[in-house]
Amino acid sequence: MRWLFGPVPSRRFGRSLGIDLFTRKTCTFDCVYCEVGRTPRTTDCVDIFAPVDEVLDELRNYLADHHDDLPDFITFAGSGEPTLHREIDLIIHGIKEMTTVPVVLLTNGSLLHRESVLKRVLEADYLVPSLDAGCPETYGRINRPTANIPYEKLVEGLISAQRACRGHYILEVLLVDGINTSDEELEKLKECINRINPDSVQINTVFRPPAENNVHASSEETIQRFAELVGEKAVPVAYYTLRGARRQIQGELLESVILKTVGIRPCTIQEMTDSIGVDQAAMETAVQNLMKSGQVRELNFDGVGHVAISAEQI
């Protein structure tokens, strides 16, 4: 698959089939915590990156082959900012015509202040933008945006999106230890959340190897403290676990699925086992084979091993 990946385990959306509209990292931000790595050059220029017909044909074939094993959600994610795609509205509409699986749009929210961009994404069932800072200084430090998107434009876009949203509007806040976790920073975030007024607030932290080595997860105590500050709309994000029976996939087929998955982002063996729905022993064997052949490597983040694509494969 070129434009699809997974299904992958999502802490927020269960077993999620991903759509990645980019062949390389393309984003308006260069977030310090990004699991995809550094952004070579930030941009706010919209374009057609993935051909609409190719994306929809690939999804149509996937759904036909997996009609008895559908994902929980179809999620725009991966190696770039989805709203940079000029025809994302056509892709969303095409998905809605072929399946009832809910469509999730994960976005950093940076382009939602543009009316043309906002109109393109309103057919998604779940509009999920992010806000990681309560002030311009922290915004610059954690998100490292393109210069054309000042902080107040970001917030204005999040407010406009909430008012226009036809489905579920969920705001994600990702806490990075020592950057946006002080009492002052959390209070500023809470004030912005009140202005935006989302349906709920998913409180996340760094679970996978980030773009910068000095970035670390927030403590559970801080996450809980912020959840109490936000109030009843707060939803601390927990680990996803598989529901249902395991699938019988092994050998080269399983290895190809692993390569596609970790080519998007590093994952633990447990995450892939739960996501793909296979026996853990089969997963461990497949990963070991890929390591021996040099196609994947192990990354350690906060004491947890993650499987990542080898540099030679990029």
C-alpha positions in Angstrom: 0.0 0.0 0.0 1.3 3.4 -0.9 -1.1 5.8 0.8 -2.6 3.6 3.5 -0.9 2.2 6.5 -1.9 -0.1 9.4 -4.3 -0.6 11.0 -2.2 0.9 13.8 -2.9 1.0 17.5 -4.2 4.5 18.4 -4.4 5.5 22.1 -7.3 7.7 21.1 -9.1 5.9 18.3 -8.6 2.2 18.8 -7.6 0.2 15.7 -7.1 2.8 13.1 -6.5 2.5 9.4 -4.2 5.4 8.5 -4.2 7.6 5.3 -0.9 9.3 4.7 -1.1 11.9 1.9 2.6 12.5 1.7 5.7 10.6 0.6 8.0 12.6 2.9 7.6 14.8 6.0 5.7 17.9 4.9 4.3 20.1 7.6 3.6 23.6 8.8 5.3 22.7 12.1 8.6 21.2 13.2 7.4 20.0 16.6 10.1 18.9 19.1 8.1 15.8 20.0 7.1 14.6 16.5 7.5 10.8 16.2 8.0 11.1 12.4 11.2 13.2 13.0 12.3 16.7 12.0 10.5 18.7 9.3 13.1 19.4 6.5 11.4 22.7 5.7 8.1 24.0 7.2 5.6 25.3 4.7 2.0 26.6 4.6 1.6 26.2 0.8 -1.3 23.9 -0.1 -0.9 21.5 -3.0 -2.0 18.1 -4.3 0.4 15.6 -2.9 -1.4 12.3 -3.2 -3.7 11.8 -6.3 -7.2 11.6 -5.1 -8.1 8.7 -7.3 -5.1 6.6 -6.2 -6.0 7.1 -2.5 -9.7 6.2 -3.0 -8.9 3.2 -5.2 -6.4 1.9 -2.6 -9.0 2.3 0.2 -11.7 0.7 -1.9 -9.5 -2.4 -2.5 -8.6 -2.6 1.2 -12.2 -2.4 2.3 -13.2 -5.1 -0.2 -10.4 -7.4 1.0 -11.1 -6.8 4.7 -14.9 -6.5 4.7 -15.1 -8.9 7.7 -12.3 -7.2 9.6 -12.9 -3.4 9.3 -10.9 -0.9 11.4 -12.6 1.2 14.1 -11.7 4.4 12.3 -10.1 5.7 9.1 -7.6 8.4 10.2 -5.8 11.0 8.3 -2.3 11.0 9.9 1.2 9.9 9.0 4.1 12.0 7.8 2.6 15.4 7.2 -0.1 18.0 7.9 -3.3 16.7 6.1 -4.8 20.1 5.6 -2.0 21.0 3.2 -3.7 18.8 0.6 -5.7 21.0 -1.6 -8.3 18.3 -2.4 -8.7 16.6 0.9 -12.4 17.4 0.8 -12.7 15.1 -2.3 -11.0 12.3 -0.4 -13.1 12.7 2.7 -16.3 12.7 0.6 -15.2 9.7 -1.4 -14.5 7.8 1.8 -18.0 8.7 3.2 -19.6 7.3 0.0 -17.9 3.9 0.2 -18.0 3.0 4.0 -19.7 3.9 7.3 -16.4 3.6 9.2 -15.9 7.0 10.9 -13.4 9.4 9.4 -10.9 11.1 11.8 -8.8 14.1 10.8 -5.8 14.6 13.0 -4.4 18.1 12.3 -2.2 20.6 14.1 -4.9 23.1 13.4 -2.5 25.6 11.9 -4.4 26.3 8.7 -7.9 26.2 10.1 -8.0 30.1 10.2 -8.2 29.9 6.4 -11.8 29.7 5.4 -11.0 27.7 2.3 -9.1 25.1 4.3 -11.8 24.8 7.0 -14.5 24.2 4.5 -12.6 21.2 3.1 -12.6 19.3 6.3 -16.1 19.7 7.7 -17.3 16.4 6.4 -15.0 14.5 8.8 -16.8 12.7 11.6 -14.1 13.7 14.1 -12.1 16.9 13.7 -9.2 16.6 16.0 -6.8 19.6 16.1 -4.1 20.2 18.6 -3.0 22.9 21.0 0.2 22.5 22.9 0.9 26.0 24.2 -1.0 28.8 26.0 1.2 31.6 24.8 3.3 32.6 21.7 6.7 31.9 23.4 5.9 28.3 24.3 4.2 27.8 20.9 7.4 28.8 19.2 9.5 26.6 21.4 7.4 23.4 21.2 5.8 23.6 17.7 8.4 25.6 15.8 5.9 26.8 13.2 6.4 28.4 9.8 6.7 32.1 10.3 3.4 32.7 8.4 1.3 31.2 11.2 1.5 33.4 14.4 0.0 32.1 17.6 -3.2 34.2 17.6 -4.0 32.9 14.1 -3.7 29.4 15.3 -6.1 30.0 18.2 -8.5 32.0 16.0 -8.6 29.0 13.6 -9.3 26.6 16.4 -12.2 28.7 17.6 -13.7 29.1 14.0 -13.4 25.3 13.5 -15.3 24.6 16.7 -18.1 26.8 15.6 -18.3 25.3 12.1 -17.7 21.7 13.1 -20.6 19.3 12.1 -19.3 16.3 13.9 -17.2 15.7 17.0 -14.7 18.4 17.9 -11.9 17.1 20.1 -8.9 19.2 21.1 -5.6 17.3 21.8 -3.1 18.7 24.2 0.3 17.1 24.3 2.4 17.7 27.4 6.2 17.7 27.2 8.0 17.6 30.5 9.7 20.9 31.3 8.3 22.8 28.3 4.5 23.2 28.8 4.0 21.5 32.2 4.6 24.2 34.8 1.5 25.5 36.7 1.7 28.7 34.8 1.8 27.0 31.4 -1.1 24.7 32.3 -3.2 27.6 33.5 -2.6 29.5 30.2 -3.5 26.3 28.3 -6.7 26.1 30.3 -7.6 29.7 29.4 -7.2 29.0 25.7 -9.3 25.8 25.9 -12.1 27.8 27.5 -12.0 30.2 24.5 -12.0 27.3 22.0 -14.8 25.3 23.8 -14.2 21.8 22.4 -16.4 18.8 23.0 -13.6 17.2 24.9 -9.9 17.6 25.6 -7.6 14.6 25.0 -4.5 15.0 27.2 -1.5 13.2 25.7 2.2 13.0 26.1 5.3 11.6 24.4 5.0 7.8 24.0 7.3 7.2 21.0 10.9 8.4 20.2 10.6 12.1 19.4 12.4 14.4 16.9 14.6 15.8 19.6 16.6 13.7 22.1 16.1 16.0 25.0 12.3 15.7 24.9 10.5 13.5 27.5 7.1 12.4 28.5 5.1 14.3 31.1 4.6 12.5 34.4 1.2 10.8 35.2 0.9 13.2 38.1 1.1 16.2 35.8 -1.4 14.7 33.3 -3.8 14.1 36.2 -3.2 17.6 37.6 -4.0 19.2 34.2 -7.1 16.9 33.8 -8.4 18.2 37.1 -7.8 21.7 35.9 -9.6 21.2 32.6 -12.5 19.6 34.4 -15.2 17.2 33.0 -14.1 17.6 29.4 -10.7 16.1 30.1 -9.8 12.7 28.7 -6.3 11.5 29.7 -5.1 9.2 26.9 -4.4 5.6 27.9 -2.7 2.6 26.1 -4.8 0.9 23.5 -5.3 -2.9 23.8 -6.8 -5.2 21.2 -10.3 -6.5 21.4 -11.3 -9.8 19.9 -9.4 -12.8 18.4 -5.9 -12.8 17.0 -5.3 -13.0 13.2 -3.2 -15.7 11.6 -0.6 -13.6 9.7 3.0 -14.6 9.5 6.1 -14.8 7.3 6.7 -12.3 4.5 3.2 -10.9 4.7 3.6 -10.0 8.3 7.0 -8.6 7.7 5.7 -6.3 4.9 3.0 -5.0 7.2 5.6 -4.3 9.9 7.8 -2.4 7.5 4.9 -0.2 6.3 3.9 0.5 9.9 7.2 1.4 11.3 8.1 3.3 8.1 5.5 5.9 9.3 6.5 5.9 12.9 8.4 3.8 15.5 6.2 1.3 17.4 6.7 -1.2 20.2 6.2 -4.9 19.5 3.2 -4.8 21.8 1.6 -2.0 19.9 2.0 -3.8 16.6 0.8 -7.0 18.1 -2.3 -5.3 19.3 -2.8 -3.3 16.2 -2.4 -6.0 13.6 -4.0 -8.5 15.8 -1.5 -11.3 15.6 0.1 -13.7 18.0 2.9 -12.0 19.9 5.3 -14.9 19.2 4.7 -14.5 15.5 5.3 -10.7 15.8 8.6 -11.2 17.7 9.8 -13.7 15.2 9.0 -11.4 12.3 10.8 -8.5 14.0 13.9 -10.5 14.7 14.0 -11.6 11.0 13.8 -8.0 9.9 16.5 -6.9 12.4 18.8 -9.7 11.2 18.4 -8.5 7.6 19.0 -4.9 8.6 15.6 -3.6 7.5 14.6 -2.5 11.0 16.4 -1.4 14.1 15.6 -0.8 17.8 15.3 2.6 19.3 15.1 3.1 23.1 12.9 5.9 24.4 12.5 6.4 28.2 13.5 2.8 28.8 11.1 1.3 26.3 12.3 -0.4 23.1 10.7 0.7 19.8 11.0 -0.9 16.4 12.0 1.6 13.7 12.8 1.5 10.0 16.6 1.4 9.3 18.1 4.5 7.8 19.1 2.4 4.7 15.4 1.8 4.0 14.3 5.4 4.0 
